[in-house]
Amino acid sequence: MARTPLHAQLASRLRGRIHDRELTPGELLPSESALTEQFGVSRSTVRQALASLESEGLVRRAQGRGTVVAPQAELHRDVEMSSGLMDQLQGAGSTTTTSVLRFEPTSVPPHAEALGDDVHVLERLRRVDGRPVAFIRTYLPASVATAIDAAALEDGSLHQLVRAATGRGVADGRRTIRAVAAAAPLTDRLEVAERDPLLLLDGTSLDQRGEVVEVFSTWHRSDLVAFDVGLRPEAPPASSASPDPDLDRVTHLLEQALDEVRTLRG
């Protein structure tokens, strides 16, 4: 088995520190001489490792300062908002495009049985500034799917189209976050490597009457998308006060997802 070159080993160690936030954006890396001494390698090895990280966009050379951790251009999604990813990206001023890969009647999967017996599946690929960031698979009741102008789904917001066509808006629902390893065909669709970590958001959305309007799964590139979760103000101390189960659940899910991402990267 071929031995991993020293510069690749060093780049991997530094990359891990950046991903784990041991080295944060804007922070100055140790000098080349300090890295040479710390890791017991030659200066040329250090320079090769830093060049690799620079080509990945993880570090940049700052004239007169040295090498610093580059700011990461993350797209932020608020998982507590009822609006979909398209609405949030548009609100942030991002250049977002959507390609429809599949939109047709299908058999009902077990996790979408609440939609009834007659459903359609909609698969879309979302890009921001030309880069694929999310693959979305949505199951819709036929009454909703047949009311939508299919052509408008290209570069359109599903929630906006459903609201305009049926008057049914997303008013409530449940979301689950987990980390998963990329596998085919997601590797090709999202342009990632096998076993790269993805953030999977599963959800069921309810309309104003409490009826299920969609069941979806969205796979996000974890290197490009971050999830935001707001914290509720702490209740005044009271002997009868009990912990907030929703906050505890979201906190647990995010901690679990972070642990899984670290395991996949390791």
Backbone as CSV, one residue per row, in Angstrom:
resi,resn,N_x,N_y,N_z,CA_x,CA_y,CA_z,C_x,C_y,C_z
1,MET,0.846,-1.200,0.000,0.000,0.000,0.000,0.881,1.250,0.000
2,ALA,0.577,2.185,-0.890,1.388,3.395,-0.996,1.275,4.225,0.279
3,ARG,2.406,4.766,0.717,2.448,5.592,1.922,1.961,7.001,1.600
4,THR,1.135,7.566,2.472,0.621,8.914,2.250,1.764,9.911,2.379
5,PRO,1.960,10.791,1.392,3.043,11.772,1.464,2.948,12.633,2.716
6,LEU,4.101,13.087,3.201,4.132,13.880,4.433,3.314,15.161,4.306
7,HIS,3.388,15.807,3.131,2.649,17.064,2.986,1.138,16.820,3.062
8,ALA,0.670,15.659,2.543,-0.754,15.331,2.617,-1.154,15.022,4.055
9,GLN,-0.269,14.354,4.811,-0.545,14.078,6.218,-0.656,15.375,7.009
10,LEU,0.265,16.300,6.756,0.233,17.582,7.467,-1.009,18.385,7.084
11,ALA,-1.340,18.404,5.793,-2.545,19.117,5.346,-3.783,18.540,6.025
12,SER,-3.826,17.209,6.172,-4.968,16.564,6.820,-5.072,16.981,8.286
13,ARG,-3.924,17.061,8.987,-3.944,17.478,10.391,-4.456,18.914,10.533
14,LEU,-3.959,19.802,9.685,-4.388,21.200,9.760,-5.839,21.355,9.334
15,ARG,-6.243,20.584,8.324,-7.641,20.623,7.868,-8.578,20.220,9.007
16,GLY,-8.188,19.181,9.756,-8.992,18.736,10.886,-9.138,19.817,11.940
17,ARG,-8.060,20.571,12.199,-8.135,21.659,13.188,-9.095,22.757,12.730
18,ILE,-9.111,23.006,11.418,-10.010,24.039,10.897,-11.462,23.563,10.966
19,HIS,-11.722,22.322,10.561,-13.090,21.802,10.589,-13.622,21.714,12.021
20,ASP,-12.749,21.405,12.981,-13.180,21.276,14.372,-13.213,22.607,15.103
21,ARG,-12.919,23.705,14.389,-12.935,25.062,14.940,-11.840,25.283,15.994
22,GLU,-10.819,24.413,15.983,-9.651,24.686,16.819,-8.913,25.896,16.244
23,LEU,-8.932,25.993,14.913,-8.453,27.175,14.202,-9.676,27.828,13.563
24,THR,-9.953,29.066,13.901,-11.188,29.726,13.466,-10.902,30.732,12.347
25,PRO,-11.933,31.098,11.556,-11.746,32.057,10.462,-11.080,33.343,10.934
26,GLY,-10.059,33.772,10.184,-9.322,34.980,10.528,-8.136,34.745,11.436
27,GLU,-8.046,33.536,11.993,-6.946,33.246,12.916,-5.666,32.951,12.146
28,LEU,-4.551,33.437,12.685,-3.247,33.249,12.059,-2.708,31.865,12.379
29,LEU,-2.293,31.133,11.342,-1.669,29.837,11.550,-0.240,30.031,12.070
30,PRO,0.316,29.021,12.730,1.732,29.113,13.120,2.597,29.355,11.883
31,SER,3.734,29.979,12.087,4.632,30.263,10.970,5.174,28.972,10.366
32,GLU,5.749,29.082,9.169,6.309,27.906,8.511,7.391,27.264,9.368
33,SER,8.236,28.097,9.999,9.291,27.546,10.848,8.709,26.859,12.073
34,ALA,7.622,27.426,12.631,6.993,26.804,13.796,6.357,25.468,13.420
35,LEU,5.707,25.404,12.270,5.105,24.144,11.810,6.187,23.108,11.508
36,THR,7.314,23.569,10.939,8.428,22.665,10.653,8.931,22.012,11.938
37,GLU,9.068,22.828,12.973,9.560,22.306,14.248,8.505,21.444,14.947
38,GLN,7.254,21.888,14.924,6.188,21.169,15.626,5.962,19.770,15.066
39,PHE,5.997,19.637,13.723,5.670,18.362,13.099,6.902,17.586,12.619
40,GLY,8.084,18.186,12.768,9.298,17.478,12.399,9.414,17.202,10.913
41,VAL,9.011,18.163,10.083,9.078,18.003,8.634,9.873,19.156,8.049
42,SER,10.161,19.048,6.764,10.916,20.102,6.099,10.022,21.291,5.771
43,ARG,10.658,22.435,5.511,9.890,23.625,5.167,9.158,23.433,3.836
44,SER,9.759,22.686,2.893,9.081,22.442,1.615,7.809,21.621,1.826
45,THR,7.849,20.696,2.783,6.653,19.906,3.108,5.555,20.814,3.655
46,VAL,5.932,21.740,4.540,4.963,22.686,5.108,4.351,23.537,4.003
47,ARG,5.191,24.001,3.078,4.688,24.860,2.009,3.730,24.111,1.095
48,GLN,4.028,22.845,0.816,3.125,22.035,-0.010,1.783,21.836,0.690
49,ALA,1.827,21.585,2.005,0.588,21.381,2.762,-0.258,22.655,2.754
50,LEU,0.375,23.802,2.971,-0.359,25.071,2.988,-0.918,25.397,1.606
51,ALA,-0.164,25.049,0.551,-0.652,25.283,-0.807,-1.896,24.454,-1.082
52,SER,-1.935,23.217,-0.568,-3.116,22.363,-0.744,-4.322,22.975,-0.054
53,LEU,-4.132,23.457,1.173,-5.244,24.056,1.919,-5.707,25.351,1.258
54,GLU,-4.754,26.088,0.683,-5.126,27.333,-0.002,-5.955,27.026,-1.250
55,SER,-5.585,25.973,-1.978,-6.350,25.602,-3.181,-7.760,25.146,-2.827
56,GLU,-7.959,24.633,-1.601,-9.287,24.210,-1.139,-10.102,25.371,-0.588
57,GLY,-9.461,26.547,-0.485,-10.159,27.708,0.050,-10.229,27.744,1.560
58,LEU,-9.432,26.904,2.233,-9.475,26.850,3.697,-8.559,27.876,4.342
59,VAL,-7.482,28.258,3.657,-6.561,29.275,4.179,-6.227,30.240,3.057
60,ARG,-5.664,31.380,3.443,-5.190,32.327,2.443,-3.971,33.048,2.989
61,ARG,-3.116,33.458,2.072,-1.907,34.174,2.461,-2.249,35.643,2.678
62,ALA,-1.883,36.170,3.825,-2.103,37.577,4.145,-0.751,38.276,4.127
63,GLN,-0.573,39.199,3.171,0.723,39.841,3.006,1.138,40.547,4.291
64,GLY,2.350,40.240,4.715,2.878,40.854,5.927,2.451,40.189,7.210
65,ARG,1.537,39.200,7.111,1.050,38.533,8.322,1.382,37.046,8.332
66,GLY,1.273,36.392,7.198,1.469,34.955,7.139,0.249,34.288,6.535
67,THR,-0.123,33.130,7.048,-1.265,32.363,6.537,-2.385,32.383,7.568
68,VAL,-3.584,32.738,7.127,-4.732,32.808,8.035,-5.824,31.870,7.560
69,VAL,-6.676,31.463,8.489,-7.829,30.637,8.147,-8.835,31.504,7.389
70,ALA,-9.246,31.038,6.230,-10.153,31.820,5.387,-11.570,31.778,5.933
71,PRO,-12.308,32.874,5.789,-13.724,32.837,6.167,-14.473,31.864,5.288
72,GLN,-15.385,31.105,5.864,-16.142,30.108,5.111,-17.470,30.703,4.663
73,ALA,-17.714,30.638,3.367,-18.945,31.205,2.795,-20.089,30.208,2.956
74,GLU,-20.646,30.147,4.154,-21.733,29.212,4.418,-23.084,29.843,4.083
75,LEU,-23.980,29.023,3.607,-25.375,29.416,3.435,-26.115,28.970,4.682
76,HIS,-26.892,29.849,5.252,-27.565,29.531,6.507,-29.046,29.272,6.279
77,ARG,-29.525,28.173,6.865,-30.944,27.813,6.787,-31.512,27.748,8.199
78,ASP,-32.585,28.485,8.435,-33.254,28.471,9.729,-34.268,27.329,9.727
79,VAL,-33.974,26.265,10.483,-34.840,25.087,10.444,-36.146,25.303,11.194
80,GLU,-36.259,26.400,11.949,-37.503,26.672,12.665,-38.495,27.476,11.828
81,MET,-38.057,28.001,10.690,-38.951,28.771,9.836,-39.781,27.842,8.968
82,SER,-41.021,28.231,8.722,-41.901,27.407,7.888,-41.580,27.556,6.410
83,SER,-40.884,28.633,6.038,-40.547,28.826,4.633,-39.492,27.819,4.198
84,GLY,-39.506,27.450,2.914,-38.571,26.478,2.392,-37.207,27.084,2.115
85,LEU,-36.282,26.218,1.655,-34.922,26.651,1.388,-34.886,27.729,0.320
86,MET,-35.683,27.590,-0.735,-35.671,28.571,-1.827,-36.045,29.951,-1.310
87,ASP,-37.097,30.028,-0.496,-37.543,31.310,0.038,-36.451,31.964,0.883
88,GLN,-35.769,31.153,1.700,-34.743,31.709,2.570,-33.520,32.171,1.787
89,LEU,-33.125,31.421,0.760,-31.982,31.823,-0.049,-32.295,33.079,-0.854
90,GLN,-33.518,33.162,-1.371,-33.911,34.361,-2.104,-33.905,35.565,-1.181
91,GLY,-34.372,35.361,0.060,-34.392,36.444,1.026,-32.999,36.932,1.380
92,ALA,-31.997,36.048,1.262,-30.624,36.416,1.568,-29.910,37.036,0.375
93,GLY,-30.607,37.127,-0.766,-30.019,37.745,-1.943,-29.119,36.835,-2.741
94,SER,-29.179,35.522,-2.505,-28.328,34.593,-3.240,-28.877,34.362,-4.646
95,THR,-27.972,34.071,-5.591,-28.373,33.695,-6.948,-28.671,32.209,-6.938
96,THR,-29.943,31.863,-6.930,-30.369,30.481,-6.735,-31.108,29.968,-7.958
97,THR,-30.766,28.754,-8.378,-31.469,28.110,-9.487,-31.922,26.725,-9.036
98,THR,-33.008,26.264,-9.646,-33.561,24.952,-9.313,-33.848,24.172,-10.586
99,SER,-33.385,22.933,-10.608,-33.659,22.044,-11.736,-34.599,20.942,-11.279
100,VAL,-35.647,20.690,-12.047,-36.575,19.606,-11.736,-36.066,18.337,-12.419
101,LEU,-35.775,17.324,-11.631,-35.257,16.066,-12.149,-36.353,15.027,-12.351
102,ARG,-37.428,15.154,-11.577,-38.512,14.162,-11.647,-39.766,14.752,-11.033
103,PHE,-40.911,14.551,-11.698,-42.196,15.009,-11.169,-43.267,14.130,-11.791
104,GLU,-43.739,13.149,-11.027,-44.663,12.164,-11.593,-45.390,11.409,-10.482
105,PRO,-46.496,10.738,-10.819,-47.174,9.890,-9.826,-46.249,8.760,-9.397
106,THR,-46.413,8.319,-8.156,-45.571,7.249,-7.641,-46.318,6.480,-6.554
107,SER,-45.795,5.327,-6.202,-46.368,4.583,-5.077,-46.011,5.296,-3.779
108,VAL,-46.823,5.083,-2.765,-46.645,5.807,-1.503,-45.617,5.085,-0.630
109,PRO,-44.501,5.746,-0.279,-43.547,5.121,0.634,-44.124,5.106,2.055
110,PRO,-43.667,4.202,2.897,-44.235,4.091,4.252,-44.206,5.395,5.048
111,HIS,-43.138,6.185,4.900,-43.038,7.393,5.725,-43.943,8.523,5.236
112,ALA,-44.606,8.332,4.064,-45.487,9.378,3.531,-46.939,8.928,3.458
113,GLU,-47.303,7.889,4.204,-48.664,7.356,4.145,-49.722,8.355,4.592
114,ALA,-49.310,9.357,5.372,-50.271,10.370,5.828,-50.824,11.202,4.671
115,LEU,-50.172,11.152,3.510,-50.639,11.914,2.350,-51.807,11.241,1.643
116,GLY,-52.057,9.984,1.937,-53.112,9.244,1.258,-52.544,8.281,0.236
117,ASP,-53.427,7.734,-0.583,-53.021,6.703,-1.538,-52.548,7.240,-2.882
118,ASP,-52.886,8.483,-3.190,-52.594,9.048,-4.508,-51.589,10.185,-4.335
119,VAL,-50.317,9.918,-4.645,-49.281,10.923,-4.423,-48.397,11.078,-5.661
120,HIS,-47.707,12.203,-5.712,-46.687,12.476,-6.722,-45.349,12.661,-6.003
121,VAL,-44.262,12.344,-6.702,-42.926,12.601,-6.180,-42.292,13.702,-7.027
122,LEU,-41.637,14.627,-6.341,-40.951,15.738,-6.987,-39.497,15.725,-6.518
123,GLU,-38.560,15.626,-7.466,-37.133,15.656,-7.135,-36.503,16.867,-7.803
124,ARG,-35.753,17.638,-7.003,-35.142,18.872,-7.508,-33.701,18.985,-7.033
125,LEU,-32.906,19.690,-7.824,-31.527,19.999,-7.452,-31.394,21.508,-7.379
126,ARG,-30.931,21.987,-6.239,-30.822,23.431,-6.021,-29.356,23.853,-6.065
127,ARG,-29.068,24.891,-6.842,-27.718,25.427,-6.958,-27.688,26.887,-6.500
128,VAL,-26.566,27.272,-5.919,-26.329,28.664,-5.548,-25.014,29.092,-6.178
129,ASP,-25.085,30.150,-6.982,-23.895,30.614,-7.712,-23.258,29.481,-8.505
130,GLY,-24.094,28.630,-9.077,-23.625,27.555,-9.930,-23.210,26.294,-9.215
131,ARG,-23.109,26.317,-7.886,-22.678,25.137,-7.137,-23.886,24.398,-6.579
132,PRO,-23.944,23.073,-6.739,-25.063,22.327,-6.148,-24.962,22.342,-4.629
133,VAL,-26.055,22.706,-3.958,-26.033,22.770,-2.495,-27.048,21.825,-1.856
134,ALA,-28.094,21.441,-2.585,-29.120,20.601,-1.967,-29.880,19.796,-3.008
135,PHE,-30.189,18.551,-2.651,-31.073,17.699,-3.449,-32.317,17.450,-2.613
136,ILE,-33.489,17.720,-3.195,-34.752,17.650,-2.456,-35.677,16.629,-3.091
137,ARG,-36.197,15.725,-2.266,-37.228,14.789,-2.725,-38.495,15.064,-1.910
138,THR,-39.580,15.432,-2.585,-40.820,15.819,-1.925,-41.973,14.953,-2.419
139,TYR,-42.783,14.482,-1.488,-44.008,13.755,-1.828,-45.193,14.686,-1.567
140,LEU,-46.074,14.775,-2.566,-47.226,15.674,-2.497,-48.503,14.891,-2.764
141,PRO,-49.622,15.267,-2.110,-50.900,14.654,-2.487,-51.243,15.053,-3.914
142,ALA,-51.887,14.160,-4.633,-52.184,14.412,-6.042,-52.988,15.696,-6.230
143,SER,-53.868,16.007,-5.284,-54.685,17.214,-5.403,-53.831,18.471,-5.432
144,VAL,-52.681,18.430,-4.744,-51.755,19.570,-4.753,-50.875,19.525,-5.993
145,ALA,-50.324,18.360,-6.294,-49.383,18.229,-7.405,-50.013,18.608,-8.744
146,THR,-51.262,18.181,-8.965,-51.905,18.447,-10.255,-52.352,19.903,-10.393
147,ALA,-52.371,20.640,-9.276,-52.766,22.047,-9.334,-51.597,22.970,-9.649
148,ILE,-50.375,22.425,-9.580,-49.177,23.230,-9.779,-48.795,23.277,-11.250
149,ASP,-48.346,24.435,-11.691,-47.781,24.565,-13.032,-46.369,23.974,-12.987
150,ALA,-46.191,22.814,-13.621,-44.910,22.108,-13.538,-43.756,22.956,-14.059
151,ALA,-43.988,23.729,-15.102,-42.918,24.541,-15.674,-42.430,25.594,-14.681
152,ALA,-43.328,26.056,-13.802,-42.964,27.093,-12.844,-42.063,26.566,-11.736
153,LEU,-41.957,25.235,-11.615,-41.088,24.654,-10.587,-39.615,24.899,-10.887
154,GLU,-39.284,25.075,-12.179,-37.906,25.418,-12.521,-37.609,26.814,-11.966
155,ASP,-36.657,26.870,-11.046,-36.241,28.119,-10.407,-37.355,28.764,-9.580
156,GLY,-38.377,27.980,-9.227,-39.463,28.515,-8.424,-39.484,27.943,-7.023
157,SER,-40.274,28.555,-6.160,-40.457,28.097,-4.798,-41.710,27.224,-4.732
158,LEU,-41.545,25.989,-4.276,-42.688,25.077,-4.181,-43.751,25.635,-3.244
159,HIS,-43.350,26.135,-2.102,-44.322,26.641,-1.132,-45.120,27.811,-1.704
160,GLN,-44.443,28.699,-2.423,-45.152,29.830,-3.025,-46.141,29.355,-4.086
161,LEU,-45.728,28.365,-4.885,-46.612,27.851,-5.935,-47.826,27.137,-5.348
162,VAL,-47.603,26.340,-4.299,-48.714,25.629,-3.655,-49.701,26.628,-3.051
163,ARG,-49.176,27.655,-2.402,-50.042,28.664,-1.788,-50.873,29.384,-2.842
164,ALA,-50.238,29.740,-3.972,-50.953,30.460,-5.026,-51.995,29.580,-5.702
165,ALA,-51.702,28.289,-5.863,-52.599,27.396,-6.606,-53.720,26.832,-5.756
166,THR,-53.460,26.620,-4.465,-54.443,25.925,-3.620,-54.870,26.714,-2.387
167,GLY,-54.135,27.777,-2.057,-54.430,28.526,-0.831,-53.898,27.856,0.416
168,ARG,-53.203,26.737,0.255,-52.672,26.000,1.410,-51.231,26.426,1.673
169,GLY,-51.007,27.066,2.807,-49.658,27.468,3.187,-49.128,26.570,4.293
170,VAL,-47.805,26.535,4.434,-47.198,25.732,5.498,-47.314,26.502,6.811
171,ALA,-48.052,25.936,7.754,-48.300,26.600,9.031,-47.663,25.874,10.212
172,ASP,-47.331,24.608,10.031,-46.789,23.829,11.141,-46.059,22.618,10.552
173,GLY,-45.478,21.839,11.406,-44.807,20.637,10.921,-43.732,20.165,11.869
174,ARG,-43.002,19.175,11.422,-41.934,18.585,12.223,-40.701,18.413,11.345
175,ARG,-39.522,18.690,11.904,-38.267,18.568,11.190,-37.295,17.695,11.993
176,THR,-36.545,16.858,11.287,-35.524,16.016,11.903,-34.213,16.206,11.158
177,ILE,-33.141,16.432,11.897,-31.825,16.654,11.301,-30.929,15.475,11.644
178,ARG,-30.194,14.990,10.642,-29.186,13.964,10.914,-28.048,14.096,9.907
179,ALA,-26.893,13.569,10.276,-25.752,13.534,9.363,-25.698,12.170,8.693
180,VAL,-25.458,12.166,7.380,-25.369,10.919,6.629,-24.150,10.981,5.712
181,ALA,-23.660,9.811,5.322,-22.532,9.738,4.404,-23.034,9.727,2.970
182,ALA,-22.397,10.500,2.115,-22.808,10.572,0.706,-22.560,9.244,-0.001
183,ALA,-23.518,8.865,-0.828,-23.399,7.659,-1.653,-24.068,7.951,-2.991
184,ALA,-23.765,7.132,-3.992,-24.395,7.301,-5.301,-25.905,7.098,-5.171
185,PRO,-26.734,7.869,-5.895,-26.378,8.866,-6.913,-26.167,10.282,-6.371
186,LEU,-26.253,10.463,-5.040,-26.083,11.804,-4.475,-24.691,12.351,-4.727
187,THR,-23.692,11.475,-4.799,-22.336,11.947,-5.042,-22.246,12.697,-6.368
188,ASP,-22.926,12.188,-7.387,-22.913,12.861,-8.687,-23.776,14.115,-8.677
189,ARG,-24.934,14.028,-8.058,-25.843,15.171,-8.072,-25.272,16.356,-7.310
190,LEU,-24.647,16.100,-6.161,-24.128,17.174,-5.323,-22.636,17.428,-5.534
191,GLU,-22.033,16.642,-6.419,-20.603,16.822,-6.744,-19.736,16.717,-5.500
192,VAL,-19.938,15.617,-4.776,-19.146,15.332,-3.582,-18.550,13.936,-3.724
193,ALA,-17.606,13.610,-2.837,-16.963,12.308,-2.873,-17.756,11.293,-2.052
194,GLU,-17.532,10.022,-2.332,-18.155,8.944,-1.560,-17.834,9.134,-0.081
195,ARG,-18.866,9.038,0.757,-18.775,9.131,2.214,-18.509,10.547,2.728
196,ASP,-18.543,11.554,1.862,-18.496,12.932,2.370,-19.728,13.167,3.235
197,PRO,-19.611,13.936,4.321,-20.761,14.159,5.192,-21.795,15.101,4.571
198,LEU,-23.054,14.696,4.644,-24.171,15.526,4.218,-25.090,15.754,5.409
199,LEU,-25.822,16.860,5.387,-26.831,17.128,6.409,-28.205,16.839,5.794
200,LEU,-28.905,15.882,6.389,-30.222,15.474,5.892,-31.303,16.076,6.773
201,LEU,-32.210,16.810,6.137,-33.358,17.393,6.832,-34.614,16.688,6.338
202,ASP,-35.243,15.901,7.215,-36.522,15.256,6.908,-37.639,16.098,7.506
203,GLY,-38.755,16.192,6.808,-39.828,17.008,7.343,-41.208,16.611,6.848
204,THR,-42.195,16.905,7.659,-43.611,16.799,7.310,-44.228,18.158,7.572
205,SER,-44.881,18.731,6.566,-45.458,20.067,6.690,-46.979,19.992,6.709
206,LEU,-47.580,20.803,7.581,-49.032,20.867,7.722,-49.531,22.228,7.270
207,ASP,-50.738,22.247,6.706,-51.321,23.519,6.310,-52.089,24.148,7.460
208,GLN,-52.848,25.211,7.164,-53.565,25.951,8.207,-54.629,25.103,8.897
209,ARG,-55.100,24.046,8.239,-56.133,23.181,8.822,-55.544,21.963,9.516
210,GLY,-54.214,21.890,9.551,-53.567,20.758,10.202,-53.460,19.539,9.312
211,GLU,-53.701,19.683,8.024,-53.611,18.562,7.081,-52.218,18.518,6.457
212,VAL,-51.726,17.325,6.203,-50.382,17.153,5.635,-50.374,17.635,4.190
213,VAL,-49.463,18.559,3.893,-49.380,19.111,2.548,-48.123,18.616,1.823
214,GLU,-47.125,18.132,2.558,-45.920,17.595,1.928,-45.142,16.759,2.936
215,VAL,-44.379,15.806,2.408,-43.392,15.048,3.172,-42.113,15.103,2.348
216,PHE,-41.028,15.565,2.952,-39.827,15.793,2.144,-38.562,15.334,2.852
217,SER,-37.526,15.143,2.041,-36.166,14.902,2.524,-35.246,15.774,1.690
218,THR,-34.365,16.517,2.354,-33.412,17.381,1.661,-32.003,17.066,2.140
219,TRP,-31.162,16.703,1.188,-29.757,16.434,1.488,-28.951,17.685,1.156
220,HIS,-28.258,18.245,2.158,-27.470,19.462,1.978,-25.971,19.146,2.044
221,ARG,-25.189,19.841,1.251,-23.743,19.744,1.387,-23.329,20.420,2.694
222,SER,-22.684,19.660,3.566,-22.344,20.208,4.881,-21.203,21.219,4.818
223,ASP,-20.467,21.250,3.696,-19.393,22.236,3.574,-19.917,23.574,3.078
224,LEU,-21.191,23.617,2.649,-21.749,24.846,2.097,-22.965,25.364,2.857
225,VAL,-23.637,24.503,3.601,-24.879,24.888,4.280,-24.756,24.639,5.778
226,ALA,-25.184,25.623,6.553,-25.242,25.489,8.011,-26.678,25.711,8.456
227,PHE,-27.104,24.996,9.502,-28.450,25.153,10.047,-28.420,26.084,11.258
228,ASP,-29.392,26.984,11.295,-29.542,27.890,12.435,-30.769,27.480,13.241
229,VAL,-30.634,27.500,14.559,-31.749,27.202,15.457,-31.799,28.295,16.513
230,GLY,-32.938,28.984,16.607,-33.086,30.031,17.611,-33.415,29.444,18.971
231,LEU,-32.957,30.118,20.008,-33.253,29.703,21.374,-34.357,30.590,21.943
232,ARG,-35.285,29.982,22.631,-36.377,30.735,23.250,-35.895,31.364,24.552
233,PRO,-36.434,32.547,24.905,-36.045,33.164,26.174,-36.336,32.224,27.343
234,GLU,-35.442,32.252,28.317,-35.620,31.381,29.474,-36.810,31.843,30.304
235,ALA,-37.624,30.893,30.714,-38.800,31.222,31.531,-38.362,31.664,32.919
236,PRO,-39.112,32.563,33.567,-38.772,32.990,34.925,-38.735,31.788,35.857
237,PRO,-37.829,31.789,36.818,-37.756,30.666,37.760,-39.086,30.449,38.463
238,ALA,-39.500,29.227,38.542,-40.745,28.876,39.229,-40.666,27.426,39.624
239,SER,-41.229,27.116,40.749,-41.155,25.743,41.234,-41.885,24.780,40.311
240,SER,-42.889,25.302,39.595,-43.673,24.441,38.707,-43.130,24.406,37.287
241,ALA,-42.066,25.214,37.006,-41.544,25.277,35.645,-40.897,23.954,35.275
242,SER,-41.076,23.570,34.023,-40.487,22.326,33.537,-39.618,22.634,32.324
243,PRO,-38.626,21.793,31.997,-37.769,22.039,30.843,-38.580,22.119,29.558
244,ASP,-38.073,22.884,28.607,-38.733,23.028,27.308,-38.405,21.797,26.462
245,PRO,-39.364,20.905,26.217,-39.062,19.677,25.475,-38.649,19.939,24.032
246,ASP,-39.216,20.992,23.389,-38.847,21.280,22.004,-37.392,21.726,21.906
247,LEU,-36.970,22.605,22.842,-35.592,23.069,22.843,-34.638,21.928,23.122
248,ASP,-34.984,21.084,24.084,-34.139,19.929,24.395,-34.005,19.018,23.184
249,ARG,-35.104,18.808,22.464,-35.079,17.913,21.304,-34.188,18.476,20.202
250,VAL,-34.333,19.773,19.897,-33.530,20.377,18.839,-32.051,20.378,19.213
251,THR,-31.761,20.717,20.484,-30.371,20.714,20.941,-29.760,19.329,20.814
252,HIS,-30.517,18.305,21.208,-30.017,16.932,21.115,-29.764,16.547,19.661
253,LEU,-30.680,16.919,18.759,-30.521,16.580,17.347,-29.279,17.230,16.753
254,LEU,-29.039,18.506,17.087,-27.884,19.189,16.544,-26.588,18.622,17.104
255,GLU,-26.574,18.297,18.408,-25.384,17.694,18.995,-25.109,16.335,18.348
256,GLN,-26.159,15.573,18.092,-26.024,14.260,17.472,-25.511,14.396,16.043
257,ALA,-26.041,15.376,15.297,-25.595,15.588,13.927,-24.130,15.993,13.889
258,LEU,-23.716,16.874,14.827,-22.324,17.305,14.881,-21.398,16.135,15.171
259,ASP,-21.791,15.275,16.101,-20.985,14.099,16.419,-20.847,13.188,15.205
260,GLU,-21.959,13.018,14.455,-21.917,12.155,13.283,-21.047,12.724,12.178
261,VAL,-21.101,14.090,11.999,-20.261,14.722,10.994,-18.793,14.523,11.341
262,ARG,-18.441,14.690,12.643,-17.057,14.495,13.054,-16.611,13.067,12.825
263,THR,-17.510,12.111,13.087,-17.164,10.703,12.874,-16.923,10.418,11.400
264,LEU,-17.787,10.965,10.528,-17.634,10.757,9.090,-16.358,11.387,8.570
265,ARG,-16.029,12.575,9.070,-14.803,13.238,8.624,-13.568,12.512,9.140
266,GLY,-13.684,11.901,10.320,-12.546,11.185,10.881,-12.249,9.905,10.168
